[in-house]
Amino acid sequence: MYLVYRWLIATDYSSLTILSRGALIYVHFFSKCTVSSSLLTIAFLLISSAMLFLLGLATSLLYALYRYYSMVARYPRGPFPWPLVGNMFQQDFARQHLTSIKFAPSFDGVFTLYAPVPIVFLTDYEAIREAFVERGDDFAGRPENIVMQEIFMYAPNSGVINSNGENWREQRRVALSILRDFGMGKNLMEEQVLSSVREYLEALDNIKNKDKVDLHWPIQLMVGNIINETLFGYRYKYDDCEKLINYVEDFQKWIGDLAKSPEIAVGFAAPALLKIPFVGYHCLYKHRDNMRKICQYIVDNVQRCMEGYKPDDEPSCFVHAYTQRMPNNAFLDDVNLISTCNDFFMAGQETTTTTLRWAVLYLALNQDAQEKLRREIHAVVGRDRLTRMADKNKMIYAQATVLEVQRMANIVGGNLTHRTTRDTVVKGHHIPKDTFINGDIHYVMARDPHFVDPERFNPDRFLNEDGTALRKDLVDRVVAFSLGKRACAGEGLARVELFLGLTATVQNYRILPRDGEPIDLEPLPMNILQPRDQYIKLEKV
């Protein structure tokens, strides 16, 4: 230590300065290296973490894609779907019938679209018949999603159209039994229809300017009064029907809004998102509120009926007959009564009205067919009495005309959705349990190859060579009421209304287009394909 001390004393200032600076440079260099090394370590860790995250994300995405397209592989082939959105941007939600026309020719009558949940489309008669008739139990379900429960029903799993299971079977069985007791398709109900038809003709006679007539509301009231009297026991006068008109206008607004709301699909694909207030309102609750507004008409009428109800009296309307059966059937209650009446009224008055409105336009455009129909009516029935269902077998051309009107009007843009109740098969295609099914009756009537020149209105297509009978192969393909266990429950009544309403109009009036106002056959963009309001000319025969 002493020697070191002596060496330090002997060292001059300049040397010490050099040594000090050298030491400082060394320390500075060493500290710089230490800091750089730390930064490099941090950067390396960050880059590694990012790479691991991206690798994990890519792996997750690849696995999600694998799972998605593995799911797609379980269904019949269709247009290529994209993850999350499926085929959403390839569909026209306001004009659902155009979707099948776009895709069906590329497949064999069975294909899948993703909206974004998978929906299997059946687009030929054989496929629909195999599914809904031959395998009816496999396809008898309805979707049980919250959207169906809240938007399309008065109450969850109630009524005859969208309910499921034993409740559906019992509601449908009882409803059909009551309608049969009232004579659906028979003389008792026929008299009720004829009475409404006479009031309709009287209303037409009272129109002062027959050169400019819109038959929308006369037809609507004729049909609406029939179902109103069947359900609730009373009719409206043509000059005092504001409540019925309000119902119809609210209903048409509701279905119009639905057609413009593809966001409803969110409720099917991701119902949890409906808990977000903004999403829930636009995707579900505003449509539910509109449905409740429509249902209030039914609730008010049921309550009105019950004010005069006496259990021991012979029932005079559906509400009384249903109520009489409640004590002996656990499935029958006030909620299902209202929901069943709502189903019948909603479906019964609008579909038949729309079909007859199309009939007027097609006959105005096809004077030869109209005149041929009129000649048959006058030959069989004459001019002094109305057609009856007993005359039907003698009126082959009238039957053919009704069939062609139904085929051309083709008012159901998208059939009510079915749901498979078990794994099943159609035309060799495996379809998993709980799959949504669209039996596309619109496509069958518009594009079935059995209908030659399908876009031309031609009742003669249904006649055999000598014109004495109908061609069964074509009659079977007019599936306006669908097929199988979920076929329209009011089909019998609707057939009577169409036949008697159409023949009465043509028997008494010549339907003509107005000069300079071409008939517009472009339907409104909604699921029930209604014609646009327009004027025609009537001439008393």
Secondary structure as UniProt FT lines:
FT   HELIX           2..10
FT   HELIX           13..72
FT   TURN            73..74
FT   TURN            83..85
FT   HELIX           88..90
FT   TURN            94..96
FT   HELIX           97..103
FT   HELIX           104..106
FT   STRAND          110..114
FT   STRAND          118..122
FT   HELIX           125..129
FT   HELIX           130..134
FT   HELIX           136..139
FT   HELIX           146..151
FT   TURN            156..157
FT   HELIX           165..181
FT   TURN            182..185
FT   HELIX           187..205
FT   TURN            210..211
FT   HELIX           216..232
FT   TURN            238..239
FT   HELIX           242..259
FT   HELIX           262..264
FT   HELIX           265..269
FT   HELIX           271..275
FT   HELIX           277..280
FT   HELIX           281..285
FT   HELIX           286..307
FT   TURN            311..312
FT   HELIX           318..325
FT   HELIX           326..328
FT   TURN            330..331
FT   HELIX           334..365
FT   HELIX           367..380
FT   HELIX           389..394
FT   HELIX           396..409
FT   STRAND          418..419
FT   STRAND          424..426
FT   TURN            427..428
FT   STRAND          429..431
FT   TURN            433..434
FT   STRAND          436..439
FT   HELIX           441..447
FT   TURN            449..450
FT   TURN            454..455
FT   HELIX           459..462
FT   TURN            465..466
FT   HELIX           472..475
FT   TURN            476..477
FT   TURN            480..481
FT   HELIX           484..486
FT   TURN            489..490
FT   HELIX           491..508
FT   STRAND          509..513
FT   TURN            515..516
FT   STRAND          536..540
//
